[in-house]
Every structure is written in C-alpha cells, then in structure tokens.
Amino acid sequence: MDIVHELRSSLNLEAGGVIAANLVSLYDYMVQQLARANAEDRAEILDEVIRLLTEIRSAWVLLPAEARRAGQGR
C-alpha cells in the first residue's frame, strides 16, 4: 500500500492532465483492492493489483529515458 500511495503522491495533476487524473483513480482502486484482499484474505485480488502495477511499469519502461527523467522532475 505504501508503494501505491507513494506513486499516487508523486503525480503532478496540473502537468499530467488526463493521464495523471486516470492514474489517481487507478491508484485509489488499487489501494481499495489491497485493503479488501487483506480483509478477505484473498490472494487473487493481490494478483490483480500486481498485474496492474506490472502494466504501468511496462509502459514506463517503454518511454525514452529523457521522457522518464522529465516525468520525475529532473
């Protein structure tokens, strides 16, 4: 949950526009799902969150290094 919270808090909603807003919603969903997985002791919910995070990471890796640095505020 801490990782997802950190990802969410690192978003720049002004500069990120629609993509950042969509990521906020996705990260909020992930946190809800992680809490649910914990409360219901359901590993398949964790699998879903892992899949979503893996997709986000895959998209990030595909970005040119310069764009990744710009997205990190460097």
PDB file with SEQRES, HELIX, SHEET and CRYST1 records, atoms N, CA, C and O in Angstrom:
SEQRES   1 A   74  MET ASP ILE VAL HIS GLU LEU ARG SER SER LEU ASN LEU          
SEQRES   2 A   74  GLU ALA GLY GLY VAL ILE ALA ALA ASN LEU VAL SER LEU          
SEQRES   3 A   74  TYR ASP TYR MET VAL GLN GLN LEU ALA ARG ALA ASN ALA          
SEQRES   4 A   74  GLU ASP ARG ALA GLU ILE LEU ASP GLU VAL ILE ARG LEU          
SEQRES   5 A   74  LEU THR GLU ILE ARG SER ALA TRP VAL LEU LEU PRO ALA          
SEQRES   6 A   74  GLU ALA ARG ARG ALA GLY GLN GLY ARG                          
HELIX    1 AA1 ASP A    2  SER A    9  1                                   8    
HELIX    2 AA2 LEU A   13  GLU A   40  1                                  28    
HELIX    3 AA3 ALA A   43  LEU A   62  1                                  20    
HELIX    4 AA4 ALA A   65  GLY A   71  1                                   7    
CRYST1    1.000    1.000    1.000  90.00  90.00  90.00 P 1           1          
ATOM      1  N   MET A   1       0.824  -1.191   0.000  1.00  0.00           N  
ATOM      2  CA  MET A   1       0.000   0.000   0.000  1.00  0.00           C  
ATOM      3  C   MET A   1       0.868   1.255   0.000  1.00  0.00           C  
ATOM      4  O   MET A   1       0.542   2.254  -0.641  1.00  0.00           O  
ATOM      5  N   ASP A   2       1.986   1.182   0.736  1.00  0.00           N  
ATOM      6  CA  ASP A   2       2.872   2.337   0.787  1.00  0.00           C  
ATOM      7  C   ASP A   2       3.413   2.689  -0.592  1.00  0.00           C  
ATOM      8  O   ASP A   2       3.538   3.863  -0.939  1.00  0.00           O  
ATOM      9  N   ILE A   3       3.730   1.672  -1.368  1.00  0.00           N  
ATOM     10  CA  ILE A   3       4.259   1.913  -2.717  1.00  0.00           C  
ATOM     11  C   ILE A   3       3.208   2.609  -3.572  1.00  0.00           C  
ATOM     12  O   ILE A   3       3.514   3.577  -4.269  1.00  0.00           O  
ATOM     13  N   VAL A   4       1.993   2.130  -3.523  1.00  0.00           N  
ATOM     14  CA  VAL A   4       0.920   2.735  -4.326  1.00  0.00           C  
ATOM     15  C   VAL A   4       0.638   4.155  -3.847  1.00  0.00           C  
ATOM     16  O   VAL A   4       0.416   5.050  -4.662  1.00  0.00           O  
ATOM     17  N   HIS A   5       0.646   4.364  -2.551  1.00  0.00           N  
ATOM     18  CA  HIS A   5       0.454   5.730  -2.022  1.00  0.00           C  
ATOM     19  C   HIS A   5       1.562   6.653  -2.512  1.00  0.00           C  
ATOM     20  O   HIS A   5       1.301   7.797  -2.886  1.00  0.00           O  
ATOM     21  N   GLU A   6       2.798   6.159  -2.511  1.00  0.00           N  
ATOM     22  CA  GLU A   6       3.920   6.981  -2.979  1.00  0.00           C  
ATOM     23  C   GLU A   6       3.782   7.300  -4.466  1.00  0.00           C  
ATOM     24  O   GLU A   6       4.021   8.434  -4.882  1.00  0.00           O  
ATOM     25  N   LEU A   7       3.401   6.317  -5.260  1.00  0.00           N  
ATOM     26  CA  LEU A   7       3.182   6.568  -6.690  1.00  0.00           C  
ATOM     27  C   LEU A   7       2.112   7.639  -6.888  1.00  0.00           C  
ATOM     28  O   LEU A   7       2.264   8.542  -7.710  1.00  0.00           O  
ATOM     29  N   ARG A   8       1.030   7.522  -6.121  1.00  0.00           N  
ATOM     30  CA  ARG A   8      -0.067   8.489  -6.248  1.00  0.00           C  
ATOM     31  C   ARG A   8       0.380   9.894  -5.858  1.00  0.00           C  
ATOM     32  O   ARG A   8       0.052  10.869  -6.534  1.00  0.00           O  
ATOM     33  N   SER A   9       1.126   9.989  -4.769  1.00  0.00           N  
ATOM     34  CA  SER A   9       1.535  11.306  -4.292  1.00  0.00           C  
ATOM     35  C   SER A   9       2.583  11.952  -5.190  1.00  0.00           C  
ATOM     36  O   SER A   9       2.793  13.162  -5.119  1.00  0.00           O  
ATOM     37  N   SER A  10       3.238  11.167  -6.027  1.00  0.00           N  
ATOM     38  CA  SER A  10       4.252  11.727  -6.917  1.00  0.00           C  
ATOM     39  C   SER A  10       3.669  12.314  -8.202  1.00  0.00           C  
ATOM     40  O   SER A  10       4.393  12.921  -8.991  1.00  0.00           O  
ATOM     41  N   LEU A  11       2.381  12.137  -8.412  1.00  0.00           N  
ATOM     42  CA  LEU A  11       1.756  12.640  -9.635  1.00  0.00           C  
ATOM     43  C   LEU A  11       1.606  14.162  -9.591  1.00  0.00           C  
ATOM     44  O   LEU A  11       1.276  14.745  -8.558  1.00  0.00           O  
ATOM     45  N   ASN A  12       1.855  14.779 -10.731  1.00  0.00           N  
ATOM     46  CA  ASN A  12       1.632  16.212 -10.891  1.00  0.00           C  
ATOM     47  C   ASN A  12       0.346  16.361 -11.696  1.00  0.00           C  
ATOM     48  O   ASN A  12       0.349  16.211 -12.918  1.00  0.00           O  
ATOM     49  N   LEU A  13      -0.739  16.653 -11.012  1.00  0.00           N  
ATOM     50  CA  LEU A  13      -2.039  16.696 -11.677  1.00  0.00           C  
ATOM     51  C   LEU A  13      -2.152  17.830 -12.683  1.00  0.00           C  
ATOM     52  O   LEU A  13      -2.859  17.699 -13.683  1.00  0.00           O  
ATOM     53  N   GLU A  14      -1.470  18.936 -12.437  1.00  0.00           N  
ATOM     54  CA  GLU A  14      -1.520  20.055 -13.390  1.00  0.00           C  
ATOM     55  C   GLU A  14      -0.793  19.699 -14.676  1.00  0.00           C  
ATOM     56  O   GLU A  14      -1.332  19.879 -15.768  1.00  0.00           O  
ATOM     57  N   ALA A  15       0.418  19.198 -14.553  1.00  0.00           N  
ATOM     58  CA  ALA A  15       1.218  18.882 -15.744  1.00  0.00           C  
ATOM     59  C   ALA A  15       0.772  17.585 -16.396  1.00  0.00           C  
ATOM     60  O   ALA A  15       0.914  17.418 -17.608  1.00  0.00           O  
ATOM     61  N   GLY A  16       0.228  16.657 -15.598  1.00  0.00           N  
ATOM     62  CA  GLY A  16      -0.113  15.336 -16.113  1.00  0.00           C  
ATOM     63  C   GLY A  16      -1.457  15.233 -16.788  1.00  0.00           C  
ATOM     64  O   GLY A  16      -1.728  14.262 -17.494  1.00  0.00           O  
ATOM     65  N   GLY A  17      -2.305  16.225 -16.581  1.00  0.00           N  
ATOM     66  CA  GLY A  17      -3.609  16.249 -17.240  1.00  0.00           C  
ATOM     67  C   GLY A  17      -4.441  15.003 -17.020  1.00  0.00           C  
ATOM     68  O   GLY A  17      -4.529  14.480 -15.909  1.00  0.00           O  
ATOM     69  N   VAL A  18      -5.040  14.543 -18.087  1.00  0.00           N  
ATOM     70  CA  VAL A  18      -5.966  13.406 -18.038  1.00  0.00           C  
ATOM     71  C   VAL A  18      -5.251  12.132 -17.607  1.00  0.00           C  
ATOM     72  O   VAL A  18      -5.809  11.326 -16.862  1.00  0.00           O  
ATOM     73  N   ILE A  19      -4.026  11.949 -18.070  1.00  0.00           N  
ATOM     74  CA  ILE A  19      -3.296  10.731 -17.713  1.00  0.00           C  
ATOM     75  C   ILE A  19      -3.066  10.676 -16.206  1.00  0.00           C  
ATOM     76  O   ILE A  19      -3.281   9.635 -15.586  1.00  0.00           O  
ATOM     77  N   ALA A  20      -2.636  11.772 -15.619  1.00  0.00           N  
ATOM     78  CA  ALA A  20      -2.417  11.811 -14.169  1.00  0.00           C  
ATOM     79  C   ALA A  20      -3.729  11.586 -13.422  1.00  0.00           C  
ATOM     80  O   ALA A  20      -3.758  10.867 -12.424  1.00  0.00           O  
ATOM     81  N   ALA A  21      -4.795  12.187 -13.892  1.00  0.00           N  
ATOM     82  CA  ALA A  21      -6.097  12.004 -13.242  1.00  0.00           C  
ATOM     83  C   ALA A  21      -6.539  10.544 -13.310  1.00  0.00           C  
ATOM     84  O   ALA A  21      -7.074  10.010 -12.339  1.00  0.00           O  
ATOM     85  N   ASN A  22      -6.319   9.906 -14.443  1.00  0.00           N  
ATOM     86  CA  ASN A  22      -6.660   8.493 -14.580  1.00  0.00           C  
ATOM     87  C   ASN A  22      -5.800   7.632 -13.664  1.00  0.00           C  
ATOM     88  O   ASN A  22      -6.287   6.663 -13.082  1.00  0.00           O  
ATOM     89  N   LEU A  23      -4.526   7.981 -13.536  1.00  0.00           N  
ATOM     90  CA  LEU A  23      -3.654   7.231 -12.642  1.00  0.00           C  
ATOM     91  C   LEU A  23      -4.074   7.388 -11.189  1.00  0.00           C  
ATOM     92  O   LEU A  23      -3.996   6.430 -10.419  1.00  0.00           O  
ATOM     93  N   VAL A  24      -4.519   8.579 -10.800  1.00  0.00           N  
ATOM     94  CA  VAL A  24      -5.027   8.779  -9.432  1.00  0.00           C  
ATOM     95  C   VAL A  24      -6.174   7.802  -9.179  1.00  0.00           C  
ATOM     96  O   VAL A  24      -6.210   7.135  -8.145  1.00  0.00           O  
ATOM     97  N   SER A  25      -7.094   7.721 -10.109  1.00  0.00           N  
ATOM     98  CA  SER A  25      -8.232   6.804  -9.947  1.00  0.00           C  
ATOM     99  C   SER A  25      -7.766   5.353  -9.873  1.00  0.00           C  
ATOM    100  O   SER A  25      -8.265   4.573  -9.062  1.00  0.00           O  
ATOM    101  N   LEU A  26      -6.815   5.004 -10.717  1.00  0.00           N  
ATOM    102  CA  LEU A  26      -6.303   3.638 -10.719  1.00  0.00           C  
ATOM    103  C   LEU A  26      -5.584   3.314  -9.417  1.00  0.00           C  
ATOM    104  O   LEU A  26      -5.774   2.236  -8.854  1.00  0.00           O  
ATOM    105  N   TYR A  27      -4.763   4.239  -8.936  1.00  0.00           N  
ATOM    106  CA  TYR A  27      -4.067   4.013  -7.668  1.00  0.00           C  
ATOM    107  C   TYR A  27      -5.044   3.922  -6.506  1.00  0.00           C  
ATOM    108  O   TYR A  27      -4.855   3.098  -5.611  1.00  0.00           O  
ATOM    109  N   ASP A  28      -6.084   4.749  -6.500  1.00  0.00           N  
ATOM    110  CA  ASP A  28      -7.109   4.669  -5.456  1.00  0.00           C  
ATOM    111  C   ASP A  28      -7.796   3.297  -5.490  1.00  0.00           C  
ATOM    112  O   ASP A  28      -8.047   2.690  -4.449  1.00  0.00           O  
ATOM    113  N   TYR A  29      -8.089   2.828  -6.689  1.00  0.00           N  
ATOM    114  CA  TYR A  29      -8.695   1.499  -6.844  1.00  0.00           C  
ATOM    115  C   TYR A  29      -7.767   0.424  -6.281  1.00  0.00           C  
ATOM    116  O   TYR A  29      -8.213  -0.488  -5.584  1.00  0.00           O  
ATOM    117  N   MET A  30      -6.475   0.538  -6.588  1.00  0.00           N  
ATOM    118  CA  MET A  30      -5.513  -0.453  -6.111  1.00  0.00           C  
ATOM    119  C   MET A  30      -5.466  -0.487  -4.588  1.00  0.00           C  
ATOM    120  O   MET A  30      -5.430  -1.564  -3.992  1.00  0.00           O  
ATOM    121  N   VAL A  31      -5.466   0.675  -3.961  1.00  0.00           N  
ATOM    122  CA  VAL A  31      -5.442   0.725  -2.501  1.00  0.00           C  
ATOM    123  C   VAL A  31      -6.694   0.064  -1.930  1.00  0.00           C  
ATOM    124  O   VAL A  31      -6.610  -0.690  -0.960  1.00  0.00           O  
ATOM    125  N   GLN A  32      -7.841   0.339  -2.520  1.00  0.00           N  
ATOM    126  CA  GLN A  32      -9.082  -0.292  -2.072  1.00  0.00           C  
ATOM    127  C   GLN A  32      -8.998  -1.809  -2.221  1.00  0.00           C  
ATOM    128  O   GLN A  32      -9.423  -2.555  -1.339  1.00  0.00           O  
ATOM    129  N   GLN A  33      -8.450  -2.251  -3.340  1.00  0.00           N  
ATOM    130  CA  GLN A  33      -8.334  -3.687  -3.581  1.00  0.00           C  
ATOM    131  C   GLN A  33      -7.353  -4.338  -2.610  1.00  0.00           C  
ATOM    132  O   GLN A  33      -7.589  -5.452  -2.144  1.00  0.00           O  
ATOM    133  N   LEU A  34      -6.259  -3.652  -2.305  1.00  0.00           N  
ATOM    134  CA  LEU A  34      -5.299  -4.200  -1.350  1.00  0.00           C  
ATOM    135  C   LEU A  34      -5.921  -4.327   0.039  1.00  0.00           C  
ATOM    136  O   LEU A  34      -5.702  -5.320   0.733  1.00  0.00           O  
ATOM    137  N   ALA A  35      -6.687  -3.333   0.438  1.00  0.00           N  
ATOM    138  CA  ALA A  35      -7.375  -3.407   1.725  1.00  0.00           C  
ATOM    139  C   ALA A  35      -8.381  -4.555   1.726  1.00  0.00           C  
ATOM    140  O   ALA A  35      -8.509  -5.280   2.713  1.00  0.00           O  
ATOM    141  N   ARG A  36      -9.080  -4.707   0.631  1.00  0.00           N  
ATOM    142  CA  ARG A  36     -10.058  -5.789   0.505  1.00  0.00           C  
ATOM    143  C   ARG A  36      -9.368  -7.152   0.552  1.00  0.00           C  
ATOM    144  O   ARG A  36      -9.838  -8.072   1.222  1.00  0.00           O  
ATOM    145  N   ALA A  37      -8.258  -7.273  -0.158  1.00  0.00           N  
ATOM    146  CA  ALA A  37      -7.514  -8.544  -0.167  1.00  0.00           C  
ATOM    147  C   ALA A  37      -7.080  -8.911   1.242  1.00  0.00           C  
ATOM    148  O   ALA A  37      -7.142 -10.073   1.641  1.00  0.00           O  
ATOM    149  N   ASN A  38      -6.639  -7.905   1.991  1.00  0.00           N  
ATOM    150  CA  ASN A  38      -6.216  -8.146   3.362  1.00  0.00           C  
ATOM    151  C   ASN A  38      -7.404  -8.552   4.241  1.00  0.00           C  
ATOM    152  O   ASN A  38      -7.314  -9.511   5.007  1.00  0.00           O  
ATOM    153  N   ALA A  39      -8.491  -7.833   4.128  1.00  0.00           N  
ATOM    154  CA  ALA A  39      -9.665  -8.106   4.968  1.00  0.00           C  
ATOM    155  C   ALA A  39     -10.289  -9.466   4.659  1.00  0.00           C  
ATOM    156  O   ALA A  39     -10.767 -10.161   5.555  1.00  0.00           O  
ATOM    157  N   GLU A  40     -10.276  -9.834   3.378  1.00  0.00           N  
ATOM    158  CA  GLU A  40     -10.921 -11.076   2.963  1.00  0.00           C  
ATOM    159  C   GLU A  40      -9.933 -12.226   2.780  1.00  0.00           C  
ATOM    160  O   GLU A  40     -10.335 -13.346   2.463  1.00  0.00           O  
ATOM    161  N   ASP A  41      -8.635 -11.954   2.979  1.00  0.00           N  
ATOM    162  CA  ASP A  41      -7.585 -12.960   2.823  1.00  0.00           C  
ATOM    163  C   ASP A  41      -7.678 -13.645   1.446  1.00  0.00           C  
ATOM    164  O   ASP A  41      -7.748 -14.869   1.343  1.00  0.00           O  
ATOM    165  N   ARG A  42      -7.676 -12.798   0.384  1.00  0.00           N  
ATOM    166  CA  ARG A  42      -7.853 -13.311  -0.984  1.00  0.00           C  
ATOM    167  C   ARG A  42      -6.657 -12.929  -1.856  1.00  0.00           C  
ATOM    168  O   ARG A  42      -6.495 -11.772  -2.245  1.00  0.00           O  
ATOM    169  N   ALA A  43      -5.842 -13.911  -2.147  1.00  0.00           N  
ATOM    170  CA  ALA A  43      -4.622 -13.705  -2.933  1.00  0.00           C  
ATOM    171  C   ALA A  43      -4.925 -13.294  -4.374  1.00  0.00           C  
ATOM    172  O   ALA A  43      -4.129 -12.583  -4.988  1.00  0.00           O  
ATOM    173  N   GLU A  44      -6.039 -13.720  -4.914  1.00  0.00           N  
ATOM    174  CA  GLU A  44      -6.347 -13.380  -6.313  1.00  0.00           C  
ATOM    175  C   GLU A  44      -6.541 -11.875  -6.511  1.00  0.00           C  
ATOM    176  O   GLU A  44      -6.314 -11.352  -7.602  1.00  0.00           O  
ATOM    177  N   ILE A  45      -6.955 -11.194  -5.466  1.00  0.00           N  
ATOM    178  CA  ILE A  45      -7.073  -9.738  -5.543  1.00  0.00           C  
ATOM    179  C   ILE A  45      -5.675  -9.120  -5.607  1.00  0.00           C  
ATOM    180  O   ILE A  45      -5.455  -8.150  -6.332  1.00  0.00           O  
ATOM    181  N   LEU A  46      -4.746  -9.676  -4.857  1.00  0.00           N  
ATOM    182  CA  LEU A  46      -3.354  -9.220  -4.927  1.00  0.00           C  
ATOM    183  C   LEU A  46      -2.797  -9.430  -6.324  1.00  0.00           C  
ATOM    184  O   LEU A  46      -2.064  -8.585  -6.837  1.00  0.00           O  
ATOM    185  N   ASP A  47      -3.141 -10.550  -6.938  1.00  0.00           N  
ATOM    186  CA  ASP A  47      -2.687 -10.836  -8.303  1.00  0.00           C  
ATOM    187  C   ASP A  47      -3.153  -9.764  -9.277  1.00  0.00           C  
ATOM    188  O   ASP A  47      -2.411  -9.362 -10.174  1.00  0.00           O  
ATOM    189  N   GLU A  48      -4.389  -9.302  -9.096  1.00  0.00           N  
ATOM    190  CA  GLU A  48      -4.917  -8.244  -9.966  1.00  0.00           C  
ATOM    191  C   GLU A  48      -4.103  -6.954  -9.807  1.00  0.00           C  
ATOM    192  O   GLU A  48      -3.748  -6.314 -10.797  1.00  0.00           O  
ATOM    193  N   VAL A  49      -3.814  -6.580  -8.570  1.00  0.00           N  
ATOM    194  CA  VAL A  49      -3.047  -5.356  -8.319  1.00  0.00           C  
ATOM    195  C   VAL A  49      -1.636  -5.496  -8.889  1.00  0.00           C  
ATOM    196  O   VAL A  49      -1.108  -4.551  -9.474  1.00  0.00           O  
ATOM    197  N   ILE A  50      -1.035  -6.651  -8.722  1.00  0.00           N  
ATOM    198  CA  ILE A  50       0.293  -6.895  -9.285  1.00  0.00           C  
ATOM    199  C   ILE A  50       0.254  -6.757 -10.802  1.00  0.00           C  
ATOM    200  O   ILE A  50       1.155  -6.160 -11.392  1.00  0.00           O  
ATOM    201  N   ARG A  51      -0.771  -7.298 -11.431  1.00  0.00           N  
ATOM    202  CA  ARG A  51      -0.908  -7.196 -12.891  1.00  0.00           C  
ATOM    203  C   ARG A  51      -1.023  -5.734 -13.322  1.00  0.00           C  
ATOM    204  O   ARG A  51      -0.389  -5.324 -14.294  1.00  0.00           O  
ATOM    205  N   LEU A  52      -1.816  -4.959 -12.615  1.00  0.00           N  
ATOM    206  CA  LEU A  52      -1.979  -3.536 -12.949  1.00  0.00           C  
ATOM    207  C   LEU A  52      -0.662  -2.772 -12.789  1.00  0.00           C  
ATOM    208  O   LEU A  52      -0.294  -1.970 -13.647  1.00  0.00           O  
ATOM    209  N   LEU A  53       0.038  -3.025 -11.689  1.00  0.00           N  
ATOM    210  CA  LEU A  53       1.322  -2.355 -11.476  1.00  0.00           C  
ATOM    211  C   LEU A  53       2.354  -2.769 -12.525  1.00  0.00           C  
ATOM    212  O   LEU A  53       3.170  -1.955 -12.956  1.00  0.00           O  
ATOM    213  N   THR A  54       2.312  -4.026 -12.929  1.00  0.00           N  
ATOM    214  CA  THR A  54       3.227  -4.516 -13.962  1.00  0.00           C  
ATOM    215  C   THR A  54       2.956  -3.826 -15.295  1.00  0.00           C  
ATOM    216  O   THR A  54       3.890  -3.492 -16.023  1.00  0.00           O  
ATOM    217  N   GLU A  55       1.691  -3.614 -15.615  1.00  0.00           N  
ATOM    218  CA  GLU A  55       1.344  -2.906 -16.852  1.00  0.00           C  
ATOM    219  C   GLU A  55       1.835  -1.464 -16.818  1.00  0.00           C  
ATOM    220  O   GLU A  55       2.351  -0.958 -17.815  1.00  0.00           O  
ATOM    221  N   ILE A  56       1.679  -0.808 -15.688  1.00  0.00           N  
ATOM    222  CA  ILE A  56       2.160   0.569 -15.560  1.00  0.00           C  
ATOM    223  C   ILE A  56       3.676   0.609 -15.700  1.00  0.00           C  
ATOM    224  O   ILE A  56       4.218   1.474 -16.389  1.00  0.00           O  
ATOM    225  N   ARG A  57       4.352  -0.317 -15.055  1.00  0.00           N  
ATOM    226  CA  ARG A  57       5.812  -0.362 -15.152  1.00  0.00           C  
ATOM    227  C   ARG A  57       6.247  -0.617 -16.590  1.00  0.00           C  
ATOM    228  O   ARG A  57       7.194   0.010 -17.064  1.00  0.00           O  
ATOM    229  N   SER A  58       5.585  -1.508 -17.278  1.00  0.00           N  
ATOM    230  CA  SER A  58       5.933  -1.813 -18.669  1.00  0.00           C  
ATOM    231  C   SER A  58       5.802  -0.581 -19.550  1.00  0.00           C  
ATOM    232  O   SER A  58       6.643  -0.341 -20.417  1.00  0.00           O  
ATOM    233  N   ALA A  59       4.761   0.193 -19.333  1.00  0.00           N  
ATOM    234  CA  ALA A  59       4.577   1.423 -20.111  1.00  0.00           C  
ATOM    235  C   ALA A  59       5.671   2.428 -19.781  1.00  0.00           C  
ATOM    236  O   ALA A  59       6.181   3.104 -20.674  1.00  0.00           O  
ATOM    237  N   TRP A  60       6.034   2.533 -18.512  1.00  0.00           N  
ATOM    238  CA  TRP A  60       7.081   3.464 -18.080  1.00  0.00           C  
ATOM    239  C   TRP A  60       8.418   3.103 -18.719  1.00  0.00           C  
ATOM    240  O   TRP A  60       9.153   3.982 -19.171  1.00  0.00           O  
ATOM    241  N   VAL A  61       8.730   1.814 -18.755  1.00  0.00           N  
ATOM    242  CA  VAL A  61       9.999   1.347 -19.320  1.00  0.00           C  
ATOM    243  C   VAL A  61      10.080   1.648 -20.816  1.00  0.00           C  
ATOM    244  O   VAL A  61      11.168   1.890 -21.339  1.00  0.00           O  
ATOM    245  N   LEU A  62       8.959   1.634 -21.494  1.00  0.00           N  
ATOM    246  CA  LEU A  62       8.939   1.901 -22.930  1.00  0.00           C  
ATOM    247  C   LEU A  62       9.209   3.361 -23.278  1.00  0.00           C  
ATOM    248  O   LEU A  62       9.585   3.678 -24.407  1.00  0.00           O  
ATOM    249  N   LEU A  63       9.017   4.245 -22.307  1.00  0.00           N  
ATOM    250  CA  LEU A  63       9.282   5.663 -22.553  1.00  0.00           C  
ATOM    251  C   LEU A  63      10.777   5.887 -22.736  1.00  0.00           C  
ATOM    252  O   LEU A  63      11.584   5.238 -22.071  1.00  0.00           O  
ATOM    253  N   PRO A  64      11.153   6.790 -23.623  1.00  0.00           N  
ATOM    254  CA  PRO A  64      12.573   7.131 -23.732  1.00  0.00           C  
ATOM    255  C   PRO A  64      13.090   7.662 -22.394  1.00  0.00           C  
ATOM    256  O   PRO A  64      12.340   8.262 -21.625  1.00  0.00           O  
ATOM    257  N   ALA A  65      14.377   7.437 -22.126  1.00  0.00           N  
ATOM    258  CA  ALA A  65      14.977   7.845 -20.848  1.00  0.00           C  
ATOM    259  C   ALA A  65      14.770   9.330 -20.568  1.00  0.00           C  
ATOM    260  O   ALA A  65      14.533   9.725 -19.426  1.00  0.00           O  
ATOM    261  N   GLU A  66      14.860  10.144 -21.606  1.00  0.00           N  
ATOM    262  CA  GLU A  66      14.679  11.592 -21.428  1.00  0.00           C  
ATOM    263  C   GLU A  66      13.277  11.915 -20.917  1.00  0.00           C  
ATOM    264  O   GLU A  66      13.114  12.758 -20.034  1.00  0.00           O  
ATOM    265  N   ALA A  67      12.284  11.257 -21.462  1.00  0.00           N  
ATOM    266  CA  ALA A  67      10.900  11.489 -21.025  1.00  0.00           C  
ATOM    267  C   ALA A  67      10.693  10.998 -19.593  1.00  0.00           C  
ATOM    268  O   ALA A  67       9.956  11.619 -18.827  1.00  0.00           O  
ATOM    269  N   ARG A  68      11.335   9.891 -19.226  1.00  0.00           N  
ATOM    270  CA  ARG A  68      11.212   9.400 -17.846  1.00  0.00           C  
ATOM    271  C   ARG A  68      11.830  10.400 -16.877  1.00  0.00           C  
ATOM    272  O   ARG A  68      11.257  10.670 -15.821  1.00  0.00           O  
ATOM    273  N   ARG A  69      12.984  10.951 -17.219  1.00  0.00           N  
ATOM    274  CA  ARG A  69      13.621  11.953 -16.349  1.00  0.00           C  
ATOM    275  C   ARG A  69      12.739  13.193 -16.214  1.00  0.00           C  
ATOM    276  O   ARG A  69      12.593  13.739 -15.121  1.00  0.00           O  
ATOM    277  N   ALA A  70      12.153  13.633 -17.322  1.00  0.00           N  
ATOM    278  CA  ALA A  70      11.279  14.820 -17.297  1.00  0.00           C  
ATOM    279  C   ALA A  70      10.067  14.539 -16.415  1.00  0.00           C  
ATOM    280  O   ALA A  70       9.617  15.427 -15.690  1.00  0.00           O  
ATOM    281  N   GLY A  71       9.535  13.330 -16.463  1.00  0.00           N  
ATOM    282  CA  GLY A  71       8.390  12.954 -15.649  1.00  0.00           C  
ATOM    283  C   GLY A  71       8.693  12.882 -14.174  1.00  0.00           C  
ATOM    284  O   GLY A  71       7.787  12.945 -13.343  1.00  0.00           O  
ATOM    285  N   GLN A  72       9.976  12.750 -13.842  1.00  0.00           N  
ATOM    286  CA  GLN A  72      10.376  12.692 -12.450  1.00  0.00           C  
ATOM    287  C   GLN A  72      10.779  14.056 -11.919  1.00  0.00           C  
ATOM    288  O   GLN A  72      11.172  14.184 -10.759  1.00  0.00           O  
ATOM    289  N   GLY A  73      10.681  15.074 -12.763  1.00  0.00           N  
ATOM    290  CA  GLY A  73      11.003  16.410 -12.323  1.00  0.00           C  
ATOM    291  C   GLY A  73      12.483  16.726 -12.312  1.00  0.00           C  
ATOM    292  O   GLY A  73      12.919  17.649 -11.625  1.00  0.00           O  
ATOM    293  N   ARG A  74      13.267  15.957 -13.076  1.00  0.00           N  
ATOM    294  CA  ARG A  74      14.709  16.185 -13.119  1.00  0.00           C  
ATOM    295  C   ARG A  74      15.132  16.965 -14.312  1.00  0.00           C  
ATOM    296  O   ARG A  74      16.320  17.236 -14.483  1.00  0.00           O  
TER     297      ARG A  74                                                      
END                                                                             
